[in-house]
Amino acid sequence: MTINQFIKADLHVHSYRSNDSCSTPSAIVSRSLKTGINCLAITDHNTIDGALEIQTIAPFTIIIGEEIKSSGGEIIGLFLEEVIPQGLTPLETAKAIKAQNGLVMAPHPFDRVRSSTLGLKGFYEIISYLDLIETFNGRNWFNSSDIKATKLSLKYNLGGVTVTDAHSTLELGRSYNLMPQFDGTPSGLLTSLTKSKAIMARSRFITRLAPLSAKIRKRMRLA
């Protein structure tokens, strides 16, 4: 397989449709093209509007996703057609994703800093529905969080993915999955990920401030 048959995929990216990001669709596409990223899952908080918007202008694969705030922590749905409401239990959220024939992914499930993680309780609640788990999240502060996720991915035969969790365009291209091209379907993505190589780099300190900066800027506009 030649290098041209591989893609660089980042499966956890935020746009300005998230309350903690100011990344516009055009800026996301431009930065992705500059860094060679040619497959993105846009996973805004509790909305798919950003993903649908970016899909109309991107010259590469855009997966419609959503980072859903369940009552027990955040869960990502990929290949969605409709928004899934926040506030459902983790199990209800996972079932709602599967009802759309989507993939269920656990984002930063064991991060020790964020309060929105599934943790072990949420993880085991949806284990029978899980397809993917983030084994490297560029915004995690501690390696131990990723190591724990990696061990569980191997134990339960889950697809492990490397993501930036980008809230600013400067994070795009730092971490991704180098993987064979796939047919655009959920099953195709899962198959391709089994042959992927993880390219990993933590977000720089300044870009970690992007969510706070975005929230402040948006509040000032509303004032």
C-alpha positions in Angstrom: 0.0 0.0 0.0 1.5 3.4 -1.0 1.5 6.5 1.1 -1.2 8.0 -1.1 -3.6 5.3 0.0 -3.3 6.5 3.6 -5.2 9.3 5.3 -4.6 11.4 8.4 -7.7 11.2 10.6 -8.6 13.2 13.7 -11.8 12.0 15.2 -12.4 14.6 17.9 -12.5 18.3 16.8 -14.5 21.3 17.9 -15.8 24.2 15.9 -17.3 27.6 17.0 -20.6 25.8 17.5 -19.1 24.6 20.8 -19.3 27.1 23.6 -15.6 26.7 24.3 -14.2 27.1 20.7 -14.0 29.9 18.2 -12.7 27.9 15.3 -14.7 28.8 12.1 -15.4 26.2 9.4 -13.1 27.9 6.9 -10.3 28.1 9.4 -10.6 24.4 10.3 -10.6 23.4 6.6 -7.6 25.7 5.9 -5.5 24.5 8.8 -6.4 20.8 8.0 -5.2 21.3 4.4 -2.0 22.9 5.6 -1.2 20.1 8.0 -2.3 17.3 5.7 -5.3 16.2 7.8 -7.9 14.8 5.4 -10.5 13.2 7.6 -12.1 14.9 10.5 -14.9 14.1 12.9 -16.5 17.3 14.0 -17.7 16.6 17.5 -19.2 19.8 19.0 -20.8 19.8 22.4 -24.5 18.8 22.1 -24.9 19.8 18.5 -24.1 18.6 15.0 -24.6 22.0 13.3 -20.9 22.7 13.0 -20.2 19.3 11.5 -23.0 19.8 8.9 -21.7 23.3 8.1 -18.1 22.1 7.6 -19.2 19.1 5.5 -20.5 21.5 2.9 -17.1 23.2 2.3 -14.5 20.6 3.1 -12.8 18.8 0.1 -12.1 15.8 2.3 -14.1 13.4 4.6 -16.1 15.0 7.4 -17.8 12.6 9.9 -20.8 14.0 11.6 -20.3 13.7 15.3 -21.4 15.1 18.6 -19.9 15.1 22.1 -23.0 14.5 24.2 -23.1 15.5 27.9 -24.9 12.5 29.4 -25.9 12.4 33.1 -22.8 10.3 33.8 -20.2 12.0 31.6 -19.4 12.8 28.0 -19.9 10.3 25.1 -19.2 10.9 21.5 -21.4 9.6 18.7 -20.0 9.4 15.2 -21.9 9.1 11.8 -25.0 10.8 13.2 -27.9 12.1 11.3 -29.7 13.8 14.1 -28.7 15.6 17.3 -28.9 13.5 20.5 -30.2 15.5 23.5 -28.0 16.0 26.5 -29.0 14.8 30.0 -29.8 11.2 29.1 -28.1 8.4 31.1 -24.9 7.0 29.6 -26.8 3.9 28.6 -29.6 5.8 27.0 -27.1 8.0 25.1 -25.3 5.0 23.8 -28.5 3.4 22.7 -29.6 6.6 20.9 -26.3 6.6 19.0 -26.8 3.0 17.9 -30.4 3.7 16.9 -28.8 5.9 14.2 -26.3 3.2 13.3 -23.6 5.4 14.7 -20.4 4.5 16.5 -20.1 5.0 20.3 -16.8 6.5 21.5 -15.5 7.2 25.0 -13.7 10.6 25.0 -10.9 11.2 27.6 -12.8 8.7 29.9 -10.2 8.7 32.7 -8.8 12.3 32.6 -8.1 13.3 36.1 -8.6 17.1 35.5 -11.9 17.3 33.6 -15.2 16.8 35.5 -17.1 15.6 32.4 -15.4 12.2 32.1 -17.2 8.8 32.1 -14.9 7.2 34.6 -15.0 3.5 35.3 -18.7 3.6 36.3 -19.8 5.1 33.0 -17.4 3.1 31.0 -18.8 -0.2 32.3 -22.4 1.0 32.0 -22.0 1.3 28.2 -19.3 -1.3 27.6 -21.6 -3.5 25.5 -22.3 -0.6 23.1 -18.7 0.9 22.9 -16.9 0.8 19.6 -14.0 3.2 20.2 -12.1 4.7 23.1 -9.6 7.5 23.1 -6.2 5.9 24.0 -4.5 9.3 23.4 -6.2 12.7 23.8 -3.9 15.6 23.1 -5.5 17.7 25.8 -5.1 15.2 28.6 -2.6 16.4 31.2 -1.4 13.0 32.5 -0.1 10.0 30.6 -1.7 7.7 33.1 -5.1 8.7 31.8 -4.2 7.4 28.4 -2.4 4.3 29.7 -5.5 3.3 31.6 -7.7 3.7 28.5 -5.2 1.7 26.4 -5.2 -1.2 28.8 -9.0 -1.3 28.7 -9.1 -1.1 24.9 -6.9 -4.2 24.7 -8.8 -6.0 27.4 -12.2 -5.5 25.8 -11.1 -5.4 22.1 -12.1 -1.8 21.6 -10.8 0.4 18.8 -8.2 2.8 20.2 -8.0 6.2 18.6 -5.6 9.2 18.9 -7.2 12.6 18.8 -6.4 16.3 19.4 -9.7 17.2 20.9 -8.9 20.5 19.2 -10.6 23.6 20.5 -8.3 25.8 18.4 -7.1 25.4 14.8 -3.4 25.5 16.0 -4.0 22.0 17.6 -5.0 20.4 14.3 -2.3 18.2 12.8 -0.5 17.5 16.1 -2.1 14.2 16.8 -3.9 11.9 14.3 -4.4 8.3 13.1 -2.4 7.5 10.0 -4.6 4.8 8.4 -5.7 3.3 5.1 -8.5 5.0 3.2 -12.0 3.7 4.0 -15.3 3.7 2.3 -17.0 6.3 4.5 -19.0 3.9 6.5 -18.8 3.1 10.3 -17.7 -0.5 9.6 -15.1 0.8 7.1 -13.7 3.2 9.7 -13.4 0.5 12.3 -11.6 -1.8 9.9 -9.2 0.9 8.8 -8.4 1.8 12.4 -7.1 -1.7 13.1 -4.3 -1.0 10.6 -3.6 2.6 11.8 -0.5 4.2 13.3 -0.9 6.7 16.1 0.9 10.0 15.7 0.8 11.6 19.2 1.7 15.1 20.5 0.3 16.9 23.5 -1.3 20.3 23.0 0.9 23.2 23.8 0.1 25.1 27.0 -1.1 28.2 25.2 -3.6 26.3 23.1 -4.9 24.6 26.3 -6.3 28.0 27.2 -8.4 28.1 24.0 -11.6 26.9 25.7 -11.4 29.5 28.5 -10.6 32.2 26.0 -13.5 31.3 23.7 -16.0 31.3 26.6 -14.8 34.8 27.7 -14.9 36.2 24.1 -18.4 34.8 23.6 -19.7 36.2 26.9 -18.3 39.6 26.0 -20.2 39.6 22.7 -23.4 38.9 24.6 -22.8 41.6 27.2 
